[in-house]
Amino acid sequence: MKWVVTLRPRAKADLRRAHDWYEERCAGLGNEFLVDLAEALLRLEADPERFPLYYRGFRRVLARRFPYKIFFRIVGRDLIAFCILHGAQDHPCELRP
């Protein structure tokens, strides 16, 4: 089955915020972050069902180099990423479809 990955606006904002934070620390690090997340999205797209259910129907894929998690749901052929969160920070948000 061919999967379609979609980033919701919240996930795009999370990605942009993290990229900018890394880029402020060291020029080029933000782009390395994006490469790591792109690789995680490719693993997700290749076999999304291998990632177990995590919380309330959400699944997660972990980036390899940076401590980030992509929370997503499988809806038909669509893989919908709802948020991209740092693994070591407290997040006041709740996962919402």
matplotlib code that plots the C-alpha trace (Angstrom):
import matplotlib.pyplot as plt

x = [0.0, 1.2, 1.0, 0.5, 2.2, 0.6, 1.9, -0.8, -0.2, 0.8, 3.4, 4.8, 5.0, 6.8, 9.3, 9.9, 10.4, 12.9, 14.8, 15.1, 16.2, 19.0, 20.0, 20.4, 22.8, 25.0, 24.7, 23.8, 22.6, 19.0, 19.4, 20.9, 17.9, 15.6, 17.6, 17.1, 13.4, 13.1, 14.7, 12.3, 9.4, 10.8, 10.9, 7.3, 6.2, 7.9, 6.1, 3.9, 2.2, 5.4, 5.2, 2.9, -0.1, 1.2, -1.7, -5.4, -4.8, -1.6, 1.6, 5.1, 8.3, 11.6, 14.3, 17.6, 20.1, 17.9, 15.6, 12.4, 9.2, 6.7, 3.1, 0.9, -2.3, -3.1, -6.3, -6.9, -3.9, -3.0, -0.3, -1.2, 1.5, -0.2, 2.9, 6.7, 7.9, 11.2, 11.5, 13.0, 10.8, 7.4, 4.7, 1.5, -0.5, -2.6, -2.7, -5.8, -7.0]
y = [0.0, 3.5, 5.8, 9.5, 11.5, 14.7, 17.2, 19.0, 22.8, 22.1, 19.5, 22.0, 24.7, 22.3, 21.4, 25.1, 26.0, 23.2, 24.0, 27.6, 26.7, 24.5, 26.9, 29.7, 27.4, 26.5, 27.4, 24.3, 22.3, 23.2, 21.6, 18.5, 18.3, 18.5, 15.7, 13.5, 14.2, 13.5, 10.1, 9.4, 10.3, 7.9, 5.1, 6.0, 5.9, 2.6, 0.7, 2.7, -0.3, -1.4, 1.4, 0.2, 2.1, 4.5, 6.6, 7.0, 5.7, 7.6, 6.0, 7.5, 7.3, 8.4, 10.4, 8.8, 11.6, 14.3, 13.6, 14.1, 12.1, 12.3, 11.5, 10.2, 8.3, 5.9, 6.9, 4.8, 5.4, 8.6, 9.0, 12.1, 13.7, 15.7, 17.0, 16.7, 16.9, 17.0, 13.8, 15.4, 18.4, 18.7, 19.5, 21.1, 20.1, 17.1, 14.9, 15.8, 14.5]
z = [0.0, -0.8, 2.2, 2.2, 5.0, 6.0, 8.6, 10.4, 11.1, 14.7, 13.5, 11.0, 13.7, 16.0, 13.3, 12.4, 16.1, 16.7, 13.5, 14.5, 18.0, 16.7, 14.1, 16.7, 18.7, 15.7, 12.0, 10.0, 13.0, 12.2, 8.7, 10.3, 12.5, 9.4, 7.7, 10.8, 10.9, 7.2, 7.7, 10.5, 8.2, 5.5, 8.1, 9.0, 5.4, 4.7, 7.4, 9.7, 11.3, 12.8, 15.3, 18.1, 19.5, 22.0, 23.5, 22.5, 19.0, 18.4, 17.4, 17.5, 15.6, 17.2, 15.4, 15.6, 16.3, 17.9, 20.9, 19.0, 18.6, 15.8, 17.0, 14.2, 13.4, 10.5, 8.8, 5.7, 3.5, 5.3, 7.9, 9.8, 12.0, 14.7, 16.6, 16.8, 20.4, 22.2, 24.2, 27.3, 27.8, 29.6, 27.1, 28.4, 25.3, 24.9, 21.8, 19.9, 16.5]

ax = plt.figure().add_subplot(projection="3d")
ax.plot(x, y, z, "-o")
ax.set_aspect("equal")
plt.show()
